[in-house]
Amino acid sequence: MNRLLRWIFTLCIAYPVVWVWLGVSVAGRKKLPVNGPAIIVANHNSHLDILTLFTLFPLSTLVNVQPVAAADYFLKNKLISWFALKVIGIIPVHRGAHQANPLQACADALANNKIVIIFPEGTRGEPGKFSSIKSGIWHLSQQCPDVLITPVYLHGLDRSMGKGQKIPVPFFIDIYVDNPLHSDADKNRFKQDLLNRFIALQQLTTRKQHE
């Protein structure tokens, strides 16, 4: 990843799109980790999710933030691959690949004190709905049991730029950062706890809209 390109992209693209064109309210921002190793887990409804998460970090921390992304999509041609690796700084994961540990690159990044962003649903879900939590985040938590996992709920990005949309529509975005959680040896309990966290954050949004 090129640090200068990341800064230019965030300052010239991410900030204007997210904070000026859309507008954002952030609750619990101080709960975000400022140093790694740390894991951020967020719901996934839009290609704007990563841009939005980038804007939550100061530039001094942003260079250590790396989102996990599907290799089959972001490495499908040379231009997208260059942008994804050099500017966004993704950790490419090969979905469905028969590897001993497809998340080893994530564990390596955490060992290097990075802040890793993971979308535990695995892919963009239906607008406003949660898909099932995949087991990858649990396996990573077992490999790195001392690393805290911070849930972040993004509301409104599915309306701003959901599946099939090419241009972002100016809908206001609400972001809720929850308290971090620890790994759990029980996979099903861990996945349910994480899903419950997101549902609770979604309910906060619903209550806010009706106030």
Buried (B, 14 or more C-beta within 10 A) or exposed (E): BBEEBBBEBBEEEBBEBBEEEBEBEBBBEEBBBEEBBBBBBBBBBBBBBBBBBBBBBEEEBBBBBBBBBBBEEBBEEEEEBEBBBBBBBBBBBEEEEEEEEBBEBBBEBBEEEBBBBBBBBBEBBEEBEBBEBBBBBBBBBEBBEEBBBBBBBBBBBBBBBBEEBEEBEEBEBBBBBBEBBEBBEEBEEBBEBBBEBBEEBBEBBEEEEEE
